[in-house]
C-alpha cells in the first residue's frame, strides 16, 4: 500500500477551517436536493419509488471507498462529468462533493420524516379555502417541517465533517487542499511520535461533532416551541 502524503507540520487551524468550509459547502449545496427528494418520497406515489428510495440511501450501505471510486469515474477526464474534472479532482470542491453525497441520505431521511409528520388535514383545509399548492407549501408544509430541515442540515454537517473513505478515494489527501480533519488524523497516525497531533485533531473533531449535534437538538426544540406557540 502506498503511504499517504504526510504533512511535515500539522497546521491545526488551517485544517479546521478547511474542514468547516468543505462541510458547510456540502450541506448548502445538497440541502435543496435533499429537500426535493424528501418531499417526493414523502408525498408522491409513482412507479419506481422504491428504487429511488434505495438509490438515495445507497451511500449509507455501500462502502465509502466504492462511492469515492464511482465519483472518480464520473469526474474522470473521459467520464460523463469530465468537463468539471479540473475544478474537482484533487481540489477542496471535490471533497465537498464527496461529503455531500455521503451526507445526503441522512438529510433526506430526517426531512422525509418531518414532512410525513405534517398534518395533511391542515393542507387540505387550506386548499378548500382557496389556497394554491405553492401557498399551502410556503405557509404550512415548509414551516411545519422546519425542525426536520434544521436537524437534517446540522446532521449532514456533522456527517460531512467526519467523511473519510469517499473523500480520500475521490480527491486523495492533498495538504492544504483536501486534507480535512479525518484525513489529517489518518496522515498523522502514519508518523511515529505524532500522538500529540493526533490527540489534538481528534479532540477538535469530537468537539465539533458534539457541538453540531447539540446545536441540532437546540434548534429542533426551539422550532418545536415556535410551532406550539402558533
Secondary structure, DSSP 4 states (H G I P E B T S, - for coil): -PPPP--SS--HHHHHHHHHHHHHHHHHHHHHHHHHHHHHHHH---TTHHHHHHHHHHHHHS-HHHHHHHHHHHHSTTSTTGGGHHHHTTSHHHHHHHHHHHHHHHHHHHHHHHHHTS-HHHHHHHHHTT--HHHHIIIIIHHHTHHHHHHHHHHHHHHHHT--HHHHHHH---TTTT--HHHHHHHHHTSTT-HHHHHHHHHHHHHHHHHHHHHHHHHHHHHHHHHHH-
